[in-house]
Amino acid sequence: MPGSGLLVISIDGLNPSYVIEADKYGLKIPHLRRIMKEGVYATGVRGVLPTVTYPSHTTMLTGVLPVKHGIYSNVTFDPENKNASGWYWFAEDIRVPTLWSAAAKAGYVVGSVSWPVSVSADGVTYLIPEYWRSMKGADDVKNTRALSSPGLLSKLEKKHGKYIVDLDVAVPGDWMRTRYAASIIRDKRAQVMTLHLAALDHIEHDTGPATASAFAALEEIDSMVGELASAIHSIAPRAAVCIVSDHGMAKIDHELNLLAAFVKAGLVTLGEGRTPFGMPVVTDWKAQVWNNSGSAAIVLKDPNDKATHDKVRQLLTMLAADPVNGIAAVLDRTAIGKLGGAPVASFWVDMKPGFTISSNPAAKETVRSVAVRGTHGYAPTHEVMRASFFLSGSGIKQGLNLGEIEMRHFAPTLARHLGITLDTADLKPMEVFTTSPLPPN
């Protein structure tokens, strides 16, 4: 049997400074601080383009950028709003091997709860995927029950109560996911577990980063970390515990209505009314905005349409020239390629922190002030978007500051802890080990 184990907890939106400088913020997070003290940590993790949840989590488990793994955003590109706000829920869209599949092939029992892009994930024996359609409806629990490993959700519901699909339930939802994951570890002997906790991100979206309510949520999450670490060590004493995040969080108080500008320029044609999911009805388009809040990809219907390409470039140049609009940069195909973003994008509009992109075609103003809140999705070049990485366990160095690393470092490093390799990853494992990891068998 495999000789080690691994628990990966993603705390969505966790800024590394919250743990590294916990005293500065007055945070009571003993479990997270112990993992940092007893293991290795990064001062910051450079993420992907865009810095949103689904492409980031896929890079964590594959070691490659979105251009290779195929998960380009949270939501799929849907220029005519016909996909009912569909997200990249399905693991079949991942184009490269994952840490899940590599661990399973090596003989590990793998579990996962609410990890993005995990529906029908290869290699996960005990799976509860992250999936919804309405977020508020009872059918979403039924859908999740049907998409989970056969009988798993029903059995756990008898023990812990009905599963909470709605990520907006925040802390109670994270506690539910924690109890489910801990049960899978203890009862099913899952030696490798991935878990996504969303409360911190949700609260920071509402209130902005580093608020009292966000810190209260993180202190609750710290207790969840303690419970989960206890569970994994009860069945795999040599297991490593890895705390990661997908992005940071920026405070915003202005929004740029990019879609309205495209409608006004005749690049998008709208019909009357709204779709059932509240989206504008699009009857035709030449260039469309693929919104990621802090940035947006611009996709041309015909990439070889030079007239439209030039018109879009002129429009974006004009908007970027006015500092009121808050545009940090307009990336071309070459720049997008260097950052590993979606290859279908002809341009990419990156905002300055403080600004977000909206998609309200009826808005009268191009830019408007909004109530202070938080967002992400910018290019990974922004310091405020740095994500987190903390790793401790048997065979891991203690108290080592790794400095700034790349998100692509996660998968090959965690694979090495398990005594396996992920040859398709772009980068080599980091030198964080005191001894050679145990062989997988």
Secondary structure as UniProt FT lines:
FT   STRAND          6..11
FT   TURN            12..13
FT   HELIX           17..20
FT   HELIX           22..25
FT   HELIX           30..38
FT   STRAND          40..41
FT   STRAND          44..46
FT   HELIX           53..62
FT   HELIX           66..69
FT   TURN            79..80
FT   TURN            84..85
FT   HELIX           91..93
FT   HELIX           99..105
FT   TURN            106..107
FT   STRAND          110..113
FT   TURN            122..123
FT   STRAND          126..128
FT   HELIX           138..147
FT   TURN            150..151
FT   HELIX           152..160
FT   HELIX           167..169
FT   HELIX           171..188
FT   STRAND          192..197
FT   HELIX           199..207
FT   TURN            209..210
FT   HELIX           212..235
FT   TURN            237..238
FT   STRAND          240..244
FT   STRAND          250..257
FT   HELIX           258..264
FT   TURN            265..266
FT   STRAND          268..274
FT   TURN            276..277
FT   STRAND          280..285
FT   STRAND          287..291
FT   STRAND          295..300
FT   TURN            303..304
FT   HELIX           306..321
FT   HELIX           323..325
FT   STRAND          327..331
FT   HELIX           333..339
FT   TURN            343..344
FT   STRAND          345..351
FT   TURN            353..354
FT   STRAND          355..358
FT   TURN            361..362
FT   STRAND          367..375
FT   TURN            380..381
FT   HELIX           383..385
FT   STRAND          389..393
FT   TURN            394..395
FT   STRAND          400..401
FT   STRAND          404..406
FT   HELIX           407..409
FT   HELIX           410..417
FT   TURN            418..419
FT   TURN            423..424
//
